[in-house]
Amino acid sequence: MQGLAIILSGPSGVGKSTIVRQAGAQLKNWCFSVSCTTRAPRPGEVDGRDYHFYTKERFEQDIAAGSFLEWAEVHGNYYGTLRHPVQETIQTGGLMILDIDVQGARQIRAAIADSPTEPSFVTVFIAPPSLAELERRLRGRQTETEESIQKRLKNARTELAAMGEYEFCVVNDKLEQAAEDFLAIVKAARCRTALLHTNPLL
């Protein structure tokens, strides 16, 4: 069976990881993509599990070598998604879920455009039922400053404006229904006729 890479985007706090973990019990051979970063590990973070922690020099070497599907510099640190693990997952019939922001998703779509593996990539946007509900959830965390909440809400408006760039949208109103919708998308994607003719080389 041909593998899939699900590009998952949505505002901070919308519940992307929660939906995937809720659906995970009914998914086989799946994993989250582990991003690379040059920022220092935070307490409790493990290299290879939470992130691949790179030096700036190593990251820039991999940029030059074309090793990343997407990358960005944020607040002085690099973040990126390696090409090889995604390629390997697709080739072996697995399912890799990439939690990627809107800009990163655009980079990946550009990188795979008209390539043989383009049908193996599926874009899904996770949306809140409303901005008011998203704000309620962010405040419910009790881990955000007022400045941080306002910044996240501003970013959410920008991200929601890009929702039409995605193939599918799941509204996370009720978690169980959102997880069912996500599972339905995965099942439908695996039935694409285009996958029958896909060459699994990125």
N, C-alpha and C positions, 0 to 999 in steps of 0.2 A: 504494500500500500504506500502511495506517495505521501510524504510528510507535509506538514503545514507550519507556517510561521504566522502567528496572529499578532498584528500590530495594534496594540491597545492604547488608546489615548483618552484623556478626559481631565477635568479640573482636579486639582489637589483636594482630597477629602471626599471625592465622589464615590469611593468604594471599589476601585478597580481590583485591587488584590483580594478584597473580601469576596467579591463575586466569583473570581477565579477559584479561590479556595473552596467556596461553597459548591461550585460545579466540579471540583477536582475529583471527588469520590466517583464520579461517573465518567471521568476521562481516563484514557489509558496512555501510558508512555508519554507523559507530558512533563514539561519543566518551565520555570521562569528563566528568561535570559539574565545572565549576570553581567552587568556593565563594568567597564573599566573606568577608573578615575585616578587623578593625581592628588586628590585631597588626602589628608591623613585619616587613618581609621579612627572611628569614634569608639568609645568604650563598649566592649561587647561584640564589635564587628569582627568578622573572620574573613581573611583573605580567601577568595574563591567561592565563598558562600554569599556574602553580602555584596561585595565588589571584588574585582581584581584590582589591587592597589599597585599602581605603576609610578615610576619616577617620571618626571617631565621629559627627560631625554628619551626614555623608552617609548613613551606615548608618541612623541613627535617622530620617532623612527617608524612607528607603525602607521602613522598618518602618511608619511612619505611612501611607505611600502603598499599603501592601499588596503591595509588590513581591516579597516573599519567600514561598516555599512553606513554608519552615521556617527558624527562626533560634534562636540561643541565646547566652547570655552565659557564657563560660567563663574563669575566672581574670582577670576584668576586661576581656576582649576579646570582641567580637561575632563570631559565625560564622553564615553563612546561605547558603541556596540560592535563587538568583533564579528567579522564576516564568517570565519571558519566554523564556530559552533552552530550557527544557524544553518550553514550549508550541510554540516554533518547530520543534524537533526532531520532536515528535509530528506536527505539521501537514505536514511535508515528508517523512514516511515514514522518518525515521532512527531510530536506537537510542541513547538516552542512558542511561548507567549512573551512578547516584548512590550514592556511598559514604557512607552516612548511619548515624548511631548509632540506637539503639533509640528514644530520645526524639524525634529528628528524624523518624524513620519514622512515629511516632504522629502527629506534627503534620501530616505530609503526608497521611496517610490521613484525618485529620479535615478537612483543607482540600479534598480532592477527593471526599469522601463524597457519594454521590447526584448527582454532577456527570456531564455527558455523557462526559467523558474518563476517568472512573474505570476503565473496562476497559483503558485504555492503560497503566495502571500495574501493575507486577508486583512482588511483594515476595519476596525471596530471602534466606535466612539461611545464612551460611557458618559451619559448626561444625568444631571440631577433633575428631579421633577420641577424644581424652580430654583432661582438664585437665593430666595429666602430660605428654602430648606437647606441648601448648601451652607449658607451662613450659620444656620442653627447647628448643623453637624460640626462645623469648624469650631464654633464656640463651645460645643459639648465636649470637645477634646480636653479643654482647659489646659492646653499646652502652648497656645498661641497668644502673642501680644496683640493689642488692638491694631498696631501698625502692620503686623504680619497678616492678620485677618483681612484687612482692607487691601493689602497687596495681592493676596490670593484671590479675593473676589474680583479685583481688577483684571488679573490674569485669566480668571474663569470667563469673563465676558469676551475676552479676545479669543480664547480657545473655543467657546461655544459658537462664535461667528464662523469658525472653520469646520464645523460639524458636517457640512455638505460635501467636504472633500473625501469623506469616508464612505465605504460601501454599506456599512450597517451602523445602526445606533441602538443602544440598549439604555432605556431610562431606568435608573436605579431608584425606584419608588419603594417597592417591596423586594427585599433581598431574594426571597425564594423565586419570585417571578423573573427577576433579572438574571438569576443563575440559569433558569430554564431557557430563557431567551438566548443566553450566551451558548448553552449547549446546542440549541437548535441551529445556531449559526455555524458552529464547528461541524455538525453533522452535514449541513447543506454544503459547506465548503469542500468536504471530503468527496462529495458526489459531483463536483464540477467535471464536465466532460473534458475541459482543457487539461486536467491533470493526467488524463490518459495518454497525452502526447508530450508530457513534460520531460525534458532532459534535466536531471537533478544536479546540474553544475551551475554555480553562481557565476 
